[in-house]
């Protein structure tokens, strides 16, 4: 094993989200007090960290421009003066605009700086300009070879009748057809106390565990019995489009929650092709809001919610790379599916669309889950997230539900995905019908909870709506889990429309069930909650969530604590009082914890990172990724854990970094960022009264403080440690 040398560590103390950094004094273990400055970030850089196998960047002819004051007339004037077209603001009520140059190629593998861009950059009111880069984004449904080989057993329905002439196009063999189908009788299907005529109702095993005499389901029927069906809640699916005329979706379709980034209009209809590549969004939408008891397909979890779709261009599906268009597909990812590229501006616009009307944004996509990519939201998208949680839903905060990723077979980590490891997203993993870890699932400490999805051969998949007014029982991957979670969140918002984005995460943590989910890494954290890197806090429980939400009181304001740690100390240990010296910064009880890491490594995939809290809860921030051969390391990358939720912030934090490679790695910087509340949150939100019960953190003991004292050892005068 090679050594790890260290240049700088820090644990930073900053004010609230919109405040400047504050430097505090802290006592390092075995050292004296020191003062220094530090920076903080909710994401770190959030931008792509290079891979040794990365494709060349594809630069577009569009530029994001920040104009002082954000006046659209001034933006139009500047665009015209310098030969650009102003495509409009990237975010509402903001200073960022999207300009397009007709003097440049639409796509190029080289960054372009010419007289046009240089002249506009010199304008006094232009504060910042950035050429937009096409990003690779993949959908998170997954067809294994086992799934494909058993495709003959799947069916698609058109209305309430089996359609024998519909073909499944879900594999690299676009000519594969269903070889058989079994007959179904139309009419009422009885499951439990529900007699529904939706033809696939009895196949919705994740809502009907009792009918299968095994395990648990999402307890959605209890929420329905209490009268919650998603009424008054608006959900949008950020994806490849939505078949708004589908008869099982159309009655709940909401044009105000829909947008086509390509054509810049409110029609999200997907582009149809002979492969049905763009079925993903329609499948996700049906899980949320398909109509109840209408003799068509299924019933959505929040079947009275309003549903919309936002088309993001350039998604990469299973047939992203076409031999007929090698150049475009090599560099521009998925151009043949929709006309356009996924850029920072595209993502930001989609995440901010009509945020006072839309309550929940469901995303079943992200950077490539190939086990070697490290990528996340760039500048504009980070700004969209932050505006969303501050201003969305009239200040209560937009709720972003994200699929955790399908890179399990490549030993990927969802902590290398800056979307799913964001504190602003509700990250959802998958479980199979038997409660197992799916083969595609990624384990990481940022996952909050779990919803059901597909599994191994012989395990059922998710049934939902499909293109051409049809149905499918073959929706897969974490793509299928995120919309189930979004539907449950919609039921919860109906129970209490005043919930903030953080309230929702607290409710998920307190109600998720670890029972019957099989993983070898379940631990009990400092407040007695079981948590796993594969399943988060467990399976989402709709009944428990709506019951808790109906009496929930808003949690105390979010605090953020960042503390600087001097470089000369060789032990990767930090003692913090949670910024208690600064009342506006004090974090007494934890929510999210980030370790923002900068390090160099000859092979990034050999690095493993662990963080242990004062309560003794050990989070795997990064597991070994054998396919990641990048030599760039990490640059201000924010690894996140939810495993310390509710624990006390005060005490000794320990960072472990293992390097399994033969060459030395160097840790340049470490910022530990603590998010949480100054006071404890009660079992029903708010601050507990003296008589109320709550999840009480365990007391810290001297054993906890000294347990890791000998974890690191200075092995040389140069300060290398192993």
Secondary structure, 3 states (H helix, E strand, C coil): CCCEEECCEEECEECCCCCCEECCCEECCCCCEECCCCCCCCCECCCCECCCCCCCCEEEEEEEEEECCCCHHHHHHHHHHCCEEEEEECCCCCCEEEEEECCCCCEECCCCCCHHHHHHHCCCCEEEEEEEEECCEEECCCCCHHHHHCHHHCCEEECCEECCCCCCCCCCCCCCCCCCCCCCCCCCEEECCEEECCCCHHHCCCCCHHHHCCCCCCCHHHHHHCCCCCCCCEEEEEECCCCCCCCCCHHHECHHHCEECCCCECCCCCCCCCCCHHHHHHHHHHHHHCCCCCCCCCCCCCCCCEEEEEECCCEECCCCCCHHHHHHHHHHCCCCCCCCCCCHHHHHHHHHCCCCCCCEEEECEECCCCCCCEECCCHHHHHHHHHHHHHHHHHCCCEEEEECCCCHHHCCCHHHECCCCCCCEEEEEEECCCCCCCCCCCCCCCCCEEEECCCCCCCCCEEEEECCCEEEEEECHHHHHHHHHHHHHHHHHHHCCCCCHHHHHHHHHHHCECCCCCCCCCEECCCCCEEECCCECCECCHHHHHHHHHCCECCCCCEEEECEECCCCCCCEEEECCCCCCCCCCCCEEEEEEEEEEEECCCHHHEEEEEECCCCCEEEEECCCCCCCCCCCEEEEEEEECCCCCCECCEEEEEEEEECCCCCEEEEEEEEEEEEECCCECCCECECCCCCCCCCCCCCCHHHHHCCCCCCCCCCCCCEEC
